[in-house]
Amino acid sequence: MAEPSTQVTHNPDRLLPIANISRIMKQALPGNAKVAKEAKDCIQECVTEFIGFITSEASDRLAKDDRKTITGNDIIDSMRALGFNDYLAFLQVFLEKRRRALKGAPTAKRRKK
């Protein structure tokens, strides 16, 4: 089996869009800071791999429970199981805010075909 970095290099379609990653990186830096392409590429591979790692753990949990839809709680549980405890409080607050925002938002009308 090839190493993960080789797999990513051979399948660029599975990487997150570099424009989104660049925007997030720039938001975390002072206005006059610049990010080298090599750094963007490195982060692109890392975040793609991280999301795949967490999602894979959540998918394994769903298979055990005979479910098909990954929820926010599944992601939090997966991160806890994988030892990412430092991020749990932030994610739980975010998830609760998102749920409240969606609860108050009007539902979209379905298109007629």
Gaussian input, Z-matrix of N, CA and C with variables (Angstrom, degrees):
# hf/3-21g

backbone

0 1
 N
 C     1     B1
 C     2     B2     1     A1
 N     3     B3     2     A2     1     D1
 C     4     B4     3     A3     2     D2
 C     5     B5     4     A4     3     D3
 N     6     B6     5     A5     4     D4
 C     7     B7     6     A6     5     D5
 C     8     B8     7     A7     6     D6
 N     9     B9     8     A8     7     D7
 C    10    B10     9     A9     8     D8
 C    11    B11    10    A10     9     D9
 N    12    B12    11    A11    10    D10
 C    13    B13    12    A12    11    D11
 C    14    B14    13    A13    12    D12
 N    15    B15    14    A14    13    D13
 C    16    B16    15    A15    14    D14
 C    17    B17    16    A16    15    D15
 N    18    B18    17    A17    16    D16
 C    19    B19    18    A18    17    D17
 C    20    B20    19    A19    18    D18
 N    21    B21    20    A20    19    D19
 C    22    B22    21    A21    20    D20
 C    23    B23    22    A22    21    D21
 N    24    B24    23    A23    22    D22
 C    25    B25    24    A24    23    D23
 C    26    B26    25    A25    24    D24
 N    27    B27    26    A26    25    D25
 C    28    B28    27    A27    26    D26
 C    29    B29    28    A28    27    D27
 N    30    B30    29    A29    28    D28
 C    31    B31    30    A30    29    D29
 C    32    B32    31    A31    30    D30
 N    33    B33    32    A32    31    D31
 C    34    B34    33    A33    32    D32
 C    35    B35    34    A34    33    D33
 N    36    B36    35    A35    34    D34
 C    37    B37    36    A36    35    D35
 C    38    B38    37    A37    36    D36
 N    39    B39    38    A38    37    D37
 C    40    B40    39    A39    38    D38
 C    41    B41    40    A40    39    D39
 N    42    B42    41    A41    40    D40
 C    43    B43    42    A42    41    D41
 C    44    B44    43    A43    42    D42
 N    45    B45    44    A44    43    D43
 C    46    B46    45    A45    44    D44
 C    47    B47    46    A46    45    D45
 N    48    B48    47    A47    46    D46
 C    49    B49    48    A48    47    D47
 C    50    B50    49    A49    48    D48
 N    51    B51    50    A50    49    D49
 C    52    B52    51    A51    50    D50
 C    53    B53    52    A52    51    D51
 N    54    B54    53    A53    52    D52
 C    55    B55    54    A54    53    D53
 C    56    B56    55    A55    54    D54
 N    57    B57    56    A56    55    D55
 C    58    B58    57    A57    56    D56
 C    59    B59    58    A58    57    D57
 N    60    B60    59    A59    58    D58
 C    61    B61    60    A60    59    D59
 C    62    B62    61    A61    60    D60
 N    63    B63    62    A62    61    D61
 C    64    B64    63    A63    62    D62
 C    65    B65    64    A64    63    D63
 N    66    B66    65    A65    64    D64
 C    67    B67    66    A66    65    D65
 C    68    B68    67    A67    66    D66
 N    69    B69    68    A68    67    D67
 C    70    B70    69    A69    68    D68
 C    71    B71    70    A70    69    D69
 N    72    B72    71    A71    70    D70
 C    73    B73    72    A72    71    D71
 C    74    B74    73    A73    72    D72
 N    75    B75    74    A74    73    D73
 C    76    B76    75    A75    74    D74
 C    77    B77    76    A76    75    D75
 N    78    B78    77    A77    76    D76
 C    79    B79    78    A78    77    D77
 C    80    B80    79    A79    78    D78
 N    81    B81    80    A80    79    D79
 C    82    B82    81    A81    80    D80
 C    83    B83    82    A82    81    D81
 N    84    B84    83    A83    82    D82
 C    85    B85    84    A84    83    D83
 C    86    B86    85    A85    84    D84
 N    87    B87    86    A86    85    D85
 C    88    B88    87    A87    86    D86
 C    89    B89    88    A88    87    D87
 N    90    B90    89    A89    88    D88
 C    91    B91    90    A90    89    D89
 C    92    B92    91    A91    90    D90
 N    93    B93    92    A92    91    D91
 C    94    B94    93    A93    92    D92
 C    95    B95    94    A94    93    D93
 N    96    B96    95    A95    94    D94
 C    97    B97    96    A96    95    D95
 C    98    B98    97    A97    96    D96
 N    99    B99    98    A98    97    D97
 C   100   B100    99    A99    98    D98
 C   101   B101   100   A100    99    D99
 N   102   B102   101   A101   100   D100
 C   103   B103   102   A102   101   D101
 C   104   B104   103   A103   102   D102
 N   105   B105   104   A104   103   D103
 C   106   B106   105   A105   104   D104
 C   107   B107   106   A106   105   D105
 N   108   B108   107   A107   106   D106
 C   109   B109   108   A108   107   D107
 C   110   B110   109   A109   108   D108
 N   111   B111   110   A110   109   D109
 C   112   B112   111   A111   110   D110
 C   113   B113   112   A112   111   D111
 N   114   B114   113   A113   112   D112
 C   115   B115   114   A114   113   D113
 C   116   B116   115   A115   114   D114
 N   117   B117   116   A116   115   D115
 C   118   B118   117   A117   116   D116
 C   119   B119   118   A118   117   D117
 N   120   B120   119   A119   118   D118
 C   121   B121   120   A120   119   D119
 C   122   B122   121   A121   120   D120
 N   123   B123   122   A122   121   D121
 C   124   B124   123   A123   122   D122
 C   125   B125   124   A124   123   D123
 N   126   B126   125   A125   124   D124
 C   127   B127   126   A126   125   D125
 C   128   B128   127   A127   126   D126
 N   129   B129   128   A128   127   D127
 C   130   B130   129   A129   128   D128
 C   131   B131   130   A130   129   D129
 N   132   B132   131   A131   130   D130
 C   133   B133   132   A132   131   D131
 C   134   B134   133   A133   132   D132
 N   135   B135   134   A134   133   D133
 C   136   B136   135   A135   134   D134
 C   137   B137   136   A136   135   D135
 N   138   B138   137   A137   136   D136
 C   139   B139   138   A138   137   D137
 C   140   B140   139   A139   138   D138
 N   141   B141   140   A140   139   D139
 C   142   B142   141   A141   140   D140
 C   143   B143   142   A142   141   D141
 N   144   B144   143   A143   142   D142
 C   145   B145   144   A144   143   D143
 C   146   B146   145   A145   144   D144
 N   147   B147   146   A146   145   D145
 C   148   B148   147   A147   146   D146
 C   149   B149   148   A148   147   D147
 N   150   B150   149   A149   148   D148
 C   151   B151   150   A150   149   D149
 C   152   B152   151   A151   150   D150
 N   153   B153   152   A152   151   D151
 C   154   B154   153   A153   152   D152
 C   155   B155   154   A154   153   D153
 N   156   B156   155   A155   154   D154
 C   157   B157   156   A156   155   D155
 C   158   B158   157   A157   156   D156
 N   159   B159   158   A158   157   D157
 C   160   B160   159   A159   158   D158
 C   161   B161   160   A160   159   D159
 N   162   B162   161   A161   160   D160
 C   163   B163   162   A162   161   D161
 C   164   B164   163   A163   162   D162
 N   165   B165   164   A164   163   D163
 C   166   B166   165   A165   164   D164
 C   167   B167   166   A166   165   D165
 N   168   B168   167   A167   166   D166
 C   169   B169   168   A168   167   D167
 C   170   B170   169   A169   168   D168
 N   171   B171   170   A170   169   D169
 C   172   B172   171   A171   170   D170
 C   173   B173   172   A172   171   D171
 N   174   B174   173   A173   172   D172
 C   175   B175   174   A174   173   D173
 C   176   B176   175   A175   174   D174
 N   177   B177   176   A176   175   D175
 C   178   B178   177   A177   176   D176
 C   179   B179   178   A178   177   D177
 N   180   B180   179   A179   178   D178
 C   181   B181   180   A180   179   D179
 C   182   B182   181   A181   180   D180
 N   183   B183   182   A182   181   D181
 C   184   B184   183   A183   182   D182
 C   185   B185   184   A184   183   D183
 N   186   B186   185   A185   184   D184
 C   187   B187   186   A186   185   D185
 C   188   B188   187   A187   186   D186
 N   189   B189   188   A188   187   D187
 C   190   B190   189   A189   188   D188
 C   191   B191   190   A190   189   D189
 N   192   B192   191   A191   190   D190
 C   193   B193   192   A192   191   D191
 C   194   B194   193   A193   192   D192
 N   195   B195   194   A194   193   D193
 C   196   B196   195   A195   194   D194
 C   197   B197   196   A196   195   D195
 N   198   B198   197   A197   196   D196
 C   199   B199   198   A198   197   D197
 C   200   B200   199   A199   198   D198
 N   201   B201   200   A200   199   D199
 C   202   B202   201   A201   200   D200
 C   203   B203   202   A202   201   D201
 N   204   B204   203   A203   202   D202
 C   205   B205   204   A204   203   D203
 C   206   B206   205   A205   204   D204
 N   207   B207   206   A206   205   D205
 C   208   B208   207   A207   206   D206
 C   209   B209   208   A208   207   D207
 N   210   B210   209   A209   208   D208
 C   211   B211   210   A210   209   D209
 C   212   B212   211   A211   210   D210
 N   213   B213   212   A212   211   D211
 C   214   B214   213   A213   212   D212
 C   215   B215   214   A214   213   D213
 N   216   B216   215   A215   214   D214
 C   217   B217   216   A216   215   D215
 C   218   B218   217   A217   216   D216
 N   219   B219   218   A218   217   D217
 C   220   B220   219   A219   218   D218
 C   221   B221   220   A220   219   D219
 N   222   B222   221   A221   220   D220
 C   223   B223   222   A222   221   D221
 C   224   B224   223   A223   222   D222
 N   225   B225   224   A224   223   D223
 C   226   B226   225   A225   224   D224
 C   227   B227   226   A226   225   D225
 N   228   B228   227   A227   226   D226
 C   229   B229   228   A228   227   D227
 C   230   B230   229   A229   228   D228
 N   231   B231   230   A230   229   D229
 C   232   B232   231   A231   230   D230
 C   233   B233   232   A232   231   D231
 N   234   B234   233   A233   232   D232
 C   235   B235   234   A234   233   D233
 C   236   B236   235   A235   234   D234
 N   237   B237   236   A236   235   D235
 C   238   B238   237   A237   236   D236
 C   239   B239   238   A238   237   D237
 N   240   B240   239   A239   238   D238
 C   241   B241   240   A240   239   D239
 C   242   B242   241   A241   240   D240
 N   243   B243   242   A242   241   D241
 C   244   B244   243   A243   242   D242
 C   245   B245   244   A244   243   D243
 N   246   B246   245   A245   244   D244
 C   247   B247   246   A246   245   D245
 C   248   B248   247   A247   246   D246
 N   249   B249   248   A248   247   D247
 C   250   B250   249   A249   248   D248
 C   251   B251   250   A250   249   D249
 N   252   B252   251   A251   250   D250
 C   253   B253   252   A252   251   D251
 C   254   B254   253   A253   252   D252
 N   255   B255   254   A254   253   D253
 C   256   B256   255   A255   254   D254
 C   257   B257   256   A256   255   D255
 N   258   B258   257   A257   256   D256
 C   259   B259   258   A258   257   D257
 C   260   B260   259   A259   258   D258
 N   261   B261   260   A260   259   D259
 C   262   B262   261   A261   260   D260
 C   263   B263   262   A262   261   D261
 N   264   B264   263   A263   262   D262
 C   265   B265   264   A264   263   D263
 C   266   B266   265   A265   264   D264
 N   267   B267   266   A266   265   D265
 C   268   B268   267   A267   266   D266
 C   269   B269   268   A268   267   D267
 N   270   B270   269   A269   268   D268
 C   271   B271   270   A270   269   D269
 C   272   B272   271   A271   270   D270
 N   273   B273   272   A272   271   D271
 C   274   B274   273   A273   272   D272
 C   275   B275   274   A274   273   D273
 N   276   B276   275   A275   274   D274
 C   277   B277   276   A276   275   D275
 C   278   B278   277   A277   276   D276
 N   279   B279   278   A278   277   D277
 C   280   B280   279   A279   278   D278
 C   281   B281   280   A280   279   D279
 N   282   B282   281   A281   280   D280
 C   283   B283   282   A282   281   D281
 C   284   B284   283   A283   282   D282
 N   285   B285   284   A284   283   D283
 C   286   B286   285   A285   284   D284
 C   287   B287   286   A286   285   D285
 N   288   B288   287   A287   286   D286
 C   289   B289   288   A288   287   D287
 C   290   B290   289   A289   288   D288
 N   291   B291   290   A290   289   D289
 C   292   B292   291   A291   290   D290
 C   293   B293   292   A292   291   D291
 N   294   B294   293   A293   292   D292
 C   295   B295   294   A294   293   D293
 C   296   B296   295   A295   294   D294
 N   297   B297   296   A296   295   D295
 C   298   B298   297   A297   296   D296
 C   299   B299   298   A298   297   D297
 N   300   B300   299   A299   298   D298
 C   301   B301   300   A300   299   D299
 C   302   B302   301   A301   300   D300
 N   303   B303   302   A302   301   D301
 C   304   B304   303   A303   302   D302
 C   305   B305   304   A304   303   D303
 N   306   B306   305   A305   304   D304
 C   307   B307   306   A306   305   D305
 C   308   B308   307   A307   306   D306
 N   309   B309   308   A308   307   D307
 C   310   B310   309   A309   308   D308
 C   311   B311   310   A310   309   D309
 N   312   B312   311   A311   310   D310
 C   313   B313   312   A312   311   D311
 C   314   B314   313   A313   312   D312
 N   315   B315   314   A314   313   D313
 C   316   B316   315   A315   314   D314
 C   317   B317   316   A316   315   D315
 N   318   B318   317   A317   316   D316
 C   319   B319   318   A318   317   D317
 C   320   B320   319   A319   318   D318
 N   321   B321   320   A320   319   D319
 C   322   B322   321   A321   320   D320
 C   323   B323   322   A322   321   D321
 N   324   B324   323   A323   322   D322
 C   325   B325   324   A324   323   D323
 C   326   B326   325   A325   324   D324
 N   327   B327   326   A326   325   D325
 C   328   B328   327   A327   326   D326
 C   329   B329   328   A328   327   D327
 N   330   B330   329   A329   328   D328
 C   331   B331   330   A330   329   D329
 C   332   B332   331   A331   330   D330
 N   333   B333   332   A332   331   D331
 C   334   B334   333   A333   332   D332
 C   335   B335   334   A334   333   D333
 N   336   B336   335   A335   334   D334
 C   337   B337   336   A336   335   D335
 C   338   B338   337   A337   336   D336

   B1=1.4683
   B2=1.5299
   B3=1.2992
   B4=1.4588
   B5=1.5209
   B6=1.3227
   B7=1.4618
   B8=1.5193
   B9=1.3558
   B10=1.4702
   B11=1.5160
   B12=1.3378
   B13=1.4603
   B14=1.5244
   B15=1.3398
   B16=1.4502
   B17=1.5187
   B18=1.3435
   B19=1.4534
   B20=1.5210
   B21=1.3166
   B22=1.4612
   B23=1.5163
   B24=1.3370
   B25=1.4589
   B26=1.5260
   B27=1.3288
   B28=1.4537
   B29=1.5248
   B30=1.3115
   B31=1.4625
   B32=1.5318
   B33=1.3208
   B34=1.4624
   B35=1.5276
   B36=1.3286
   B37=1.4638
   B38=1.5281
   B39=1.3081
   B40=1.4596
   B41=1.5193
   B42=1.3138
   B43=1.4670
   B44=1.5247
   B45=1.3171
   B46=1.4623
   B47=1.5274
   B48=1.3129
   B49=1.4696
   B50=1.5327
   B51=1.3175
   B52=1.4633
   B53=1.5316
   B54=1.3206
   B55=1.4720
   B56=1.5278
   B57=1.3154
   B58=1.4691
   B59=1.5257
   B60=1.2999
   B61=1.4663
   B62=1.5240
   B63=1.3160
   B64=1.4657
   B65=1.5198
   B66=1.3285
   B67=1.4631
   B68=1.5290
   B69=1.3176
   B70=1.4677
   B71=1.5238
   B72=1.3112
   B73=1.4645
   B74=1.5239
   B75=1.3246
   B76=1.4671
   B77=1.5280
   B78=1.3250
   B79=1.4649
   B80=1.5235
   B81=1.3153
   B82=1.4655
   B83=1.5258
   B84=1.3203
   B85=1.4716
   B86=1.5286
   B87=1.3323
   B88=1.4703
   B89=1.5340
   B90=1.3074
   B91=1.4617
   B92=1.5177
   B93=1.3168
   B94=1.4630
   B95=1.5287
   B96=1.3328
   B97=1.4682
   B98=1.5237
   B99=1.3081
   B100=1.4562
   B101=1.5118
   B102=1.3293
   B103=1.4615
   B104=1.5204
   B105=1.3131
   B106=1.4610
   B107=1.5244
   B108=1.3210
   B109=1.4618
   B110=1.5255
   B111=1.3097
   B112=1.4722
   B113=1.5315
   B114=1.3293
   B115=1.4647
   B116=1.5346
   B117=1.3237
   B118=1.4673
   B119=1.5327
   B120=1.3225
   B121=1.4604
   B122=1.5269
   B123=1.3132
   B124=1.4685
   B125=1.5304
   B126=1.3187
   B127=1.4677
   B128=1.5285
   B129=1.3188
   B130=1.4589
   B131=1.5268
   B132=1.3082
   B133=1.4580
   B134=1.5202
   B135=1.3277
   B136=1.4701
   B137=1.5210
   B138=1.3241
   B139=1.4757
   B140=1.5255
   B141=1.3133
   B142=1.4604
   B143=1.5268
   B144=1.3102
   B145=1.4638
   B146=1.5309
   B147=1.3297
   B148=1.4647
   B149=1.5293
   B150=1.3186
   B151=1.4617
   B152=1.5252
   B153=1.3175
   B154=1.4617
   B155=1.5196
   B156=1.3171
   B157=1.4673
   B158=1.5277
   B159=1.3256
   B160=1.4714
   B161=1.5328
   B162=1.3248
   B163=1.4561
   B164=1.5296
   B165=1.3130
   B166=1.4598
   B167=1.5252
   B168=1.3254
   B169=1.4688
   B170=1.5277
   B171=1.3173
   B172=1.4678
   B173=1.5383
   B174=1.3048
   B175=1.4564
   B176=1.5226
   B177=1.3206
   B178=1.4682
   B179=1.5232
   B180=1.3285
   B181=1.4702
   B182=1.5319
   B183=1.3221
   B184=1.4572
   B185=1.5248
   B186=1.3216
   B187=1.4619
   B188=1.5305
   B189=1.3295
   B190=1.4646
   B191=1.5191
   B192=1.3369
   B193=1.4671
   B194=1.5281
   B195=1.3322
   B196=1.4605
   B197=1.5275
   B198=1.3380
   B199=1.4640
   B200=1.5167
   B201=1.3386
   B202=1.4599
   B203=1.5151
   B204=1.3299
   B205=1.4559
   B206=1.5234
   B207=1.3313
   B208=1.4587
   B209=1.5290
   B210=1.3232
   B211=1.4577
   B212=1.5296
   B213=1.3106
   B214=1.4623
   B215=1.5180
   B216=1.3242
   B217=1.4629
   B218=1.5193
   B219=1.3333
   B220=1.4644
   B221=1.5271
   B222=1.3241
   B223=1.4628
   B224=1.5267
   B225=1.3190
   B226=1.4619
   B227=1.5294
   B228=1.3326
   B229=1.4640
   B230=1.5227
   B231=1.3241
   B232=1.4603
   B233=1.5231
   B234=1.3159
   B235=1.4645
   B236=1.5218
   B237=1.3261
   B238=1.4680
   B239=1.5363
   B240=1.3197
   B241=1.4678
   B242=1.5268
   B243=1.3267
   B244=1.4696
   B245=1.5313
   B246=1.3358
   B247=1.4538
   B248=1.5155
   B249=1.3185
   B250=1.4637
   B251=1.5263
   B252=1.3085
   B253=1.4616
   B254=1.5249
   B255=1.3178
   B256=1.4658
   B257=1.5256
   B258=1.3192
   B259=1.4660
   B260=1.5205
   B261=1.3251
   B262=1.4599
   B263=1.5177
   B264=1.3192
   B265=1.4698
   B266=1.5290
   B267=1.3299
   B268=1.4643
   B269=1.5285
   B270=1.3225
   B271=1.4564
   B272=1.5274
   B273=1.3105
   B274=1.4578
   B275=1.5309
   B276=1.3286
   B277=1.4653
   B278=1.5284
   B279=1.3394
   B280=1.4627
   B281=1.5292
   B282=1.3248
   B283=1.4569
   B284=1.5303
   B285=1.3138
   B286=1.4636
   B287=1.5309
   B288=1.3358
   B289=1.4714
   B290=1.5215
   B291=1.3165
   B292=1.4684
   B293=1.5214
   B294=1.3134
   B295=1.4642
   B296=1.5190
   B297=1.3444
   B298=1.4670
   B299=1.5218
   B300=1.3328
   B301=1.4679
   B302=1.5295
   B303=1.3141
   B304=1.4660
   B305=1.5219
   B306=1.3043
   B307=1.4582
   B308=1.5303
   B309=1.3176
   B310=1.4588
   B311=1.5079
   B312=1.3366
   B313=1.4659
   B314=1.5213
   B315=1.3361
   B316=1.4696
   B317=1.5245
   B318=1.3144
   B319=1.4643
   B320=1.5152
   B321=1.3042
   B322=1.4730
   B323=1.5305
   B324=1.3057
   B325=1.4598
   B326=1.5274
   B327=1.3081
   B328=1.4656
   B329=1.5169
   B330=1.3224
   B331=1.4718
   B332=1.5276
   B333=1.3102
   B334=1.4601
   B335=1.5138
   B336=1.3077
   B337=1.4768
   B338=1.4883
   A1=108.94
   A2=116.55
   A3=120.99
   A4=110.57
   A5=116.16
   A6=120.75
   A7=109.17
   A8=117.99
   A9=120.59
   A10=114.16
   A11=118.05
   A12=119.14
   A13=111.35
   A14=117.10
   A15=120.74
   A16=110.21
   A17=116.70
   A18=120.44
   A19=111.16
   A20=117.73
   A21=121.46
   A22=110.21
   A23=116.48
   A24=121.14
   A25=110.68
   A26=117.13
   A27=120.25
   A28=113.21
   A29=117.83
   A30=121.26
   A31=110.37
   A32=117.80
   A33=120.37
   A34=113.41
   A35=118.17
   A36=120.58
   A37=111.73
   A38=117.34
   A39=120.18
   A40=112.72
   A41=117.79
   A42=121.81
   A43=111.19
   A44=115.92
   A45=120.32
   A46=109.12
   A47=118.07
   A48=120.47
   A49=112.22
   A50=116.47
   A51=122.39
   A52=110.84
   A53=118.02
   A54=120.48
   A55=110.73
   A56=117.09
   A57=120.57
   A58=110.86
   A59=115.75
   A60=120.63
   A61=110.26
   A62=117.43
   A63=121.49
   A64=111.49
   A65=116.18
   A66=120.90
   A67=111.07
   A68=117.11
   A69=120.73
   A70=110.38
   A71=117.43
   A72=120.81
   A73=110.79
   A74=116.96
   A75=121.00
   A76=111.79
   A77=117.14
   A78=120.98
   A79=111.84
   A80=116.75
   A81=121.06
   A82=112.62
   A83=116.79
   A84=121.41
   A85=111.33
   A86=116.69
   A87=119.70
   A88=109.91
   A89=116.73
   A90=122.17
   A91=115.36
   A92=117.13
   A93=119.62
   A94=113.23
   A95=117.81
   A96=121.27
   A97=110.46
   A98=115.23
   A99=121.92
   A100=108.62
   A101=115.90
   A102=121.42
   A103=108.12
   A104=116.52
   A105=121.62
   A106=110.27
   A107=116.27
   A108=121.73
   A109=110.38
   A110=116.59
   A111=120.57
   A112=111.23
   A113=116.90
   A114=121.17
   A115=110.23
   A116=116.93
   A117=120.45
   A118=110.58
   A119=115.96
   A120=120.52
   A121=111.43
   A122=115.91
   A123=120.98
   A124=110.59
   A125=116.33
   A126=120.70
   A127=110.03
   A128=117.11
   A129=121.28
   A130=110.44
   A131=117.41
   A132=120.62
   A133=111.47
   A134=116.83
   A135=120.69
   A136=112.51
   A137=117.40
   A138=119.06
   A139=111.21
   A140=116.70
   A141=120.09
   A142=109.97
   A143=116.10
   A144=121.24
   A145=110.69
   A146=117.47
   A147=121.94
   A148=110.75
   A149=116.94
   A150=120.89
   A151=110.02
   A152=116.63
   A153=120.24
   A154=112.12
   A155=116.92
   A156=123.77
   A157=110.70
   A158=116.18
   A159=121.37
   A160=110.00
   A161=116.91
   A162=121.34
   A163=111.29
   A164=116.82
   A165=120.98
   A166=110.99
   A167=116.55
   A168=120.78
   A169=110.04
   A170=117.35
   A171=121.18
   A172=110.08
   A173=117.05
   A174=121.41
   A175=111.40
   A176=116.53
   A177=120.47
   A178=110.61
   A179=116.22
   A180=120.76
   A181=110.41
   A182=117.04
   A183=120.51
   A184=111.15
   A185=116.16
   A186=120.01
   A187=110.62
   A188=116.55
   A189=120.48
   A190=111.49
   A191=117.07
   A192=121.86
   A193=112.47
   A194=116.77
   A195=122.54
   A196=111.53
   A197=115.65
   A198=122.27
   A199=108.61
   A200=116.45
   A201=120.33
   A202=114.46
   A203=118.50
   A204=121.09
   A205=110.74
   A206=116.05
   A207=121.45
   A208=108.03
   A209=116.22
   A210=121.25
   A211=109.87
   A212=115.84
   A213=120.34
   A214=111.47
   A215=116.40
   A216=119.73
   A217=111.76
   A218=117.22
   A219=120.29
   A220=110.82
   A221=116.45
   A222=120.40
   A223=109.92
   A224=116.99
   A225=120.65
   A226=110.74
   A227=116.97
   A228=120.57
   A229=111.63
   A230=116.47
   A231=120.73
   A232=111.18
   A233=116.18
   A234=119.44
   A235=110.79
   A236=116.96
   A237=121.00
   A238=109.50
   A239=116.67
   A240=121.53
   A241=111.73
   A242=116.41
   A243=120.77
   A244=112.56
   A245=117.05
   A246=120.17
   A247=116.31
   A248=118.09
   A249=121.16
   A250=110.72
   A251=116.79
   A252=123.08
   A253=113.71
   A254=117.75
   A255=120.75
   A256=112.87
   A257=117.66
   A258=121.50
   A259=113.23
   A260=117.85
   A261=121.16
   A262=113.47
   A263=118.07
   A264=119.96
   A265=110.36
   A266=117.16
   A267=121.49
   A268=110.55
   A269=117.00
   A270=120.33
   A271=112.30
   A272=117.19
   A273=120.11
   A274=110.80
   A275=117.15
   A276=120.93
   A277=109.82
   A278=116.73
   A279=121.11
   A280=110.55
   A281=116.55
   A282=121.01
   A283=111.16
   A284=116.86
   A285=120.81
   A286=110.87
   A287=117.55
   A288=120.81
   A289=110.78
   A290=116.41
   A291=120.74
   A292=110.78
   A293=116.62
   A294=120.12
   A295=111.40
   A296=116.13
   A297=119.55
   A298=111.35
   A299=115.71
   A300=120.10
   A301=110.64
   A302=117.34
   A303=120.41
   A304=111.71
   A305=116.40
   A306=121.05
   A307=110.65
   A308=116.73
   A309=121.39
   A310=114.21
   A311=117.44
   A312=120.99
   A313=110.29
   A314=116.56
   A315=118.59
   A316=110.01
   A317=116.80
   A318=120.06
   A319=109.58
   A320=115.96
   A321=120.73
   A322=109.66
   A323=115.12
   A324=119.75
   A325=108.93
   A326=115.55
   A327=119.51
   A328=109.59
   A329=114.07
   A330=119.55
   A331=110.00
   A332=114.63
   A333=119.64
   A334=107.51
   A335=115.21
   A336=119.50
   A337=111.41
   D1=139.42
   D2=-179.46
   D3=-74.43
   D4=157.04
   D5=176.41
   D6=-69.58
   D7=152.44
   D8=-177.23
   D9=-53.64
   D10=-40.74
   D11=-177.73
   D12=-65.18
   D13=-33.15
   D14=177.35
   D15=-68.57
   D16=-40.45
   D17=178.74
   D18=-62.45
   D19=-42.40
   D20=179.86
   D21=-63.72
   D22=-44.24
   D23=-178.93
   D24=-61.10
   D25=-37.74
   D26=-178.24
   D27=-81.14
   D28=-9.88
   D29=179.81
   D30=-132.42
   D31=71.02
   D32=-177.38
   D33=-65.20
   D34=-18.32
   D35=179.35
   D36=-67.57
   D37=-19.55
   D38=-178.71
   D39=-88.24
   D40=-5.28
   D41=179.01
   D42=-79.54
   D43=148.02
   D44=174.06
   D45=-66.98
   D46=151.48
   D47=-178.81
   D48=-60.07
   D49=130.68
   D50=-176.71
   D51=-64.21
   D52=-31.50
   D53=179.69
   D54=-63.01
   D55=-41.46
   D56=178.55
   D57=-65.27
   D58=-42.37
   D59=-179.93
   D60=-65.45
   D61=-42.82
   D62=178.25
   D63=-59.97
   D64=-43.01
   D65=179.58
   D66=-62.39
   D67=-44.42
   D68=179.21
   D69=-64.33
   D70=-42.51
   D71=179.61
   D72=-63.01
   D73=-44.19
   D74=-178.88
   D75=-63.81
   D76=-34.74
   D77=178.88
   D78=-64.85
   D79=-26.36
   D80=-177.93
   D81=-89.09
   D82=-5.05
   D83=-175.93
   D84=-112.72
   D85=159.75
   D86=173.16
   D87=-60.76
   D88=154.48
   D89=-176.22
   D90=-56.67
   D91=-30.34
   D92=-177.31
   D93=-90.97
   D94=-0.31
   D95=-178.85
   D96=-78.72
   D97=150.14
   D98=176.81
   D99=-122.99
   D100=155.12
   D101=179.82
   D102=-121.79
   D103=124.65
   D104=179.17
   D105=-68.36
   D106=150.09
   D107=178.90
   D108=-57.15
   D109=-39.93
   D110=179.30
   D111=-59.38
   D112=-39.64
   D113=178.90
   D114=-67.65
   D115=-41.89
   D116=178.06
   D117=-62.08
   D118=-44.16
   D119=179.57
   D120=-62.43
   D121=-40.75
   D122=179.52
   D123=-63.79
   D124=-47.56
   D125=178.92
   D126=-64.10
   D127=-38.98
   D128=178.97
   D129=-57.27
   D130=-46.26
   D131=178.51
   D132=-67.02
   D133=-41.22
   D134=-178.56
   D135=-64.53
   D136=-47.66
   D137=-177.30
   D138=-69.53
   D139=-34.26
   D140=176.68
   D141=-63.45
   D142=-45.53
   D143=179.03
   D144=-64.65
   D145=-41.84
   D146=-179.68
   D147=-61.77
   D148=-46.50
   D149=179.82
   D150=-62.93
   D151=-41.51
   D152=177.23
   D153=-62.60
   D154=-39.20
   D155=179.71
   D156=-62.61
   D157=-50.00
   D158=-179.59
   D159=-65.79
   D160=-43.11
   D161=-178.72
   D162=-65.18
   D163=-38.05
   D164=178.02
   D165=-62.37
   D166=-43.19
   D167=177.12
   D168=-62.03
   D169=-43.49
   D170=179.16
   D171=-64.39
   D172=-39.60
   D173=179.40
   D174=-63.48
   D175=-40.20
   D176=176.89
   D177=-61.00
   D178=-40.38
   D179=178.90
   D180=-65.73
   D181=-40.11
   D182=179.23
   D183=-63.71
   D184=-41.19
   D185=179.74
   D186=-61.09
   D187=-40.48
   D188=178.85
   D189=-65.18
   D190=-34.11
   D191=-178.61
   D192=-92.21
   D193=2.02
   D194=-178.59
   D195=55.92
   D196=47.10
   D197=176.50
   D198=-118.85
   D199=166.53
   D200=-177.71
   D201=-123.01
   D202=-13.20
   D203=-175.23
   D204=-112.69
   D205=124.38
   D206=176.70
   D207=-81.07
   D208=129.22
   D209=178.69
   D210=-106.74
   D211=171.13
   D212=175.39
   D213=-59.23
   D214=-38.59
   D215=178.00
   D216=-64.08
   D217=-34.74
   D218=177.07
   D219=-63.49
   D220=-39.64
   D221=178.42
   D222=-65.25
   D223=-44.60
   D224=178.68
   D225=-61.90
   D226=-44.96
   D227=178.55
   D228=-62.31
   D229=-38.45
   D230=179.01
   D231=-66.55
   D232=-41.78
   D233=178.42
   D234=-64.90
   D235=-37.59
   D236=176.60
   D237=-63.22
   D238=-46.78
   D239=-178.92
   D240=-62.64
   D241=-31.01
   D242=-178.46
   D243=-90.57
   D244=0.61
   D245=174.67
   D246=90.14
   D247=16.98
   D248=179.29
   D249=-93.08
   D250=46.81
   D251=-174.94
   D252=-61.72
   D253=-29.05
   D254=-179.18
   D255=-62.98
   D256=-20.20
   D257=-176.94
   D258=-99.25
   D259=-8.69
   D260=-171.37
   D261=-64.40
   D262=-45.04
   D263=-178.29
   D264=-60.51
   D265=-46.25
   D266=178.63
   D267=-59.40
   D268=-46.36
   D269=-177.76
   D270=-66.79
   D271=-36.86
   D272=178.53
   D273=-65.67
   D274=-40.53
   D275=176.94
   D276=-64.11
   D277=-45.66
   D278=179.24
   D279=-59.50
   D280=-46.39
   D281=-178.14
   D282=-61.98
   D283=-41.72
   D284=179.00
   D285=-65.39
   D286=-43.15
   D287=177.39
   D288=-61.89
   D289=-41.78
   D290=179.74
   D291=-63.72
   D292=-43.08
   D293=179.01
   D294=-62.33
   D295=-41.65
   D296=177.97
   D297=-63.89
   D298=-42.05
   D299=179.93
   D300=-64.22
   D301=-41.49
   D302=-179.99
   D303=-69.77
   D304=-32.91
   D305=179.45
   D306=-64.21
   D307=-36.97
   D308=-179.04
   D309=-86.06
   D310=-12.78
   D311=-177.58
   D312=-81.25
   D313=143.57
   D314=177.23
   D315=-67.55
   D316=145.07
   D317=179.67
   D318=-77.41
   D319=145.83
   D320=179.67
   D321=-74.50
   D322=142.56
   D323=177.41
   D324=-79.18
   D325=142.32
   D326=178.14
   D327=-77.00
   D328=143.56
   D329=177.86
   D330=-75.86
   D331=142.93
   D332=174.26
   D333=-87.44
   D334=138.09
   D335=178.85
   D336=-98.71

